[in-house]
């Protein structure tokens, strides 16, 4: 599952879905949670069921369900786990136990609805509750369906009673920088992709590009989008450049030519095994070779 750009679409808006369909996002997240009013939940659920029956797509079909505690989670899962669904985004998880519980429900629903076992993948918004922040070590147990973790600070700050999670310049305050880092580490422990949170000012393409550059530098491999205009920038930023690929190939080739050494020299610089792992991961992101070290 390619996960550079994941665009949120309100599940009760056929117009917005039609616009998003051809925008170039790697995944569309049909949202049953925050972007849908309580009075529209049932309508949105039925809309997703109808959309899942569409034809071939060049993007992954994901659904953000309502979280445990709302009384809507099982209805959401029963409605959307059917042919055409590729993944479920679980919000406000308290830890890997919530992921495991959803996974068990999906096991049964796949069988009941004719979906190949194991096809539906899981993604989590991993930092939205205080309990989540002290349970990250559980992700090292892994879950066979879990493919990605993302994060966000707004719900967490509301749960903590913070006045704001942001500095005056819009950057995250320290507690929410910790949440971002914890998400990145937990994704690594889970063998899952780390996805950067949304960038709220969809008109600021320059700011988005710089934020994506920093995210990719730190280890995130994709990003949530809240507006179609953000997708192209996100895709560009999280796609290796020709220079990146050429350098990665040189690193891999240098180690292949000297299989009994732990370091190699390229253009006067020394490269060791972590550089080889990173190079293989870069090439794997465009379908070349393997990301395994």
C-alpha positions, 0 to 999 in steps of 0.5 A: 500500500503506497502511503505518501499522501492520504486525503480526508474526504467527508463520507457524506459529501458525494461532491467532495468525493467526486473531486478527490477521486482524480486528484492523485492521492495515494489513498482517500480516507472517507471520514465517518468521524469528525467531519460528519455531524451526528445527525448524518452518521447513518447517511454517511455510513450508507454512502460509503457502502455505495461508494465501495461498490465502484469500479477499479481505482488507482488509490487505496480506499480507507475509512476513518471509523468512529472511536470506541466509546461513541457506540458507533464503532461496530456499526461502522465496521459492519457497514464498511468491511466489504469488497472494495475496502483497503484499510481502516483508520482507527482514531483515538486509540489508547494503545495496541489493544484497541488495534488488536480488538478492531483486527479481531472484528475485521477477521470475522467481517472479512469472512462474513462479507467475502473479503480475502482474509487479511486484505483490510489493513489498519492505520491508527491516529496514535496520540489522541488520548493521554492513555495512548501516550503512556502505552507506546511500548505495546506497538513492539508486539506488532499486529499483522494488519497494522501498516501505518501510524499517524499522530495529531495534537488537537484532540490530545491537547483538548483531553489534557485541558491545554489552552493551545498545543501551538506556539505563537508562530504555529509550531507545536509546543513541547508536549506535542513535539513529544507526541510526534516523536513517540509516534515515529518511534512506535511506527518503527517498533511496529514495522509500520509507516510513520505518517506526518500529521496534517498541515492546517493552512492549505493555502500555504504551499511553501510552508507545507513543502518545508514541513514535509521536508523536515518530516521526511528528514526525520523519518516520516514517509507520507502525510495526511492532507485536508485539502486536494490542493495539498496532494501534489506538494505532498507527493513531490516531497515524499518521492525520492528525487533522481539524485536521491535514487542515483546516490542510493544505487551507488551505495548499494552497488559499493557494498555489493562490490565489497561484501566482506567490509562494513564500510565503503568510501564514495567520493571521499565520504565513508558509508556504513551499514545504516547508510546501506539500510537507508539506501535500500529503503529509498530504492524500495519506496519506488519498487527497486530491490528490498528495504531489508538490511 
